[in-house]
Each structure stands twice: as structure tokens, then as C-alpha cells.
């Protein structure tokens, strides 16, 4: 999810498509939040670890 967010954000920025940029940033932030929550030991989406 983090990698997809980075790709979409870069593509949106390079192609001047704001929707792609916003979606990429949102995916990036959600992926980082899930990674931090999973690293802290909280179950995320029914899983103990988020990969």
C-alpha cells in the first residue's frame, strides 16, 4: 500500500493530475499508519502483523 501510494503520488505530480496525487498521498498515509499500528503489536484487520 505504501509503494502504491508513492507511485500514484509521483505519477499524479508528474502528470499534473491532482486526483492521482491526492489518492496517492491518502494511500501512503494509511499504509504508514497501518505499518506503525502493526509494529506496535496491535491487531490490524484481524492480523497480528501487517505486511
Secondary structure, DSSP 8 states (H G I E B T S, - for coil): -HHHHHHHHHHHHHHT-HHHHHHHHHHHHHHHHHHHHHHTT--BTTBSS--
